[in-house]
Amino acid sequence: MNFTVVNKEIHVGNIEIVGVSTSSVFIIGDAKTISMASAFDTPPESLIIGPYVPLAPQG
């Protein structure tokens, strides 16, 4: 398989980001390498994983 990439000039006028998730990548242009890393500053015993309780609106 032959794969040809032609990089040309790019111009970005305006970007508006409303929100991000816990695992997000935002790239304009190209990237040769993307490395992912993760770090927690919370002790494991304080992390609660279980059913989520939805917050009810106060009425």
N, C-alpha and C positions, 0 to 999 in steps of 0.2 A: 504494500500500500504506500503510495506517495502522498505526502501531506505538505502543502505549501501554505505558509503564513506570510501575509504582506502587512506589515505594520505601517499605518499612515497616521497623520496628525489627527489629534482629537481635541475638541474644545467643548468644555462643559460650562454652561452658563450659570445655572442655579440648581442646588440640591437641597431638598427639605426632607429630613428624616424624622418621622413621627415617633417611632419607637424601635427598640431592638430586642431580640430574644437573648436567652442566656448563652447562646452559641451563634454568633453573627460574624459575617465577613462582608465588608463593603469595599469593592475594588472598582477603580476607574482605570482603564488601561489594561496592561498585561502584567503578569507576575511570573517569574521563573520558578520560584519556590514559595510555598505557603506552609508555615509551621504552626501547629496548634499546641497550646499549653494550657494547663489548668492548675489553679492554686486555691486552696481553702484556708482561710484564717480562723475558721471556727473549729473547735474541738469536735471530733466525731460523735461523742456522747451527747452533744447538744443538738445534733441534727435529727429532726423528726421526719420520718417518711411514713406516710399513711394516707388514709382517705382525707381529701380536702373538704372542709366545711365551707360552703358558700356564705358570703356575708349578705345578710338580709338588709334591705334599705330600712332606715328608721322612719316610722310613720306616725 
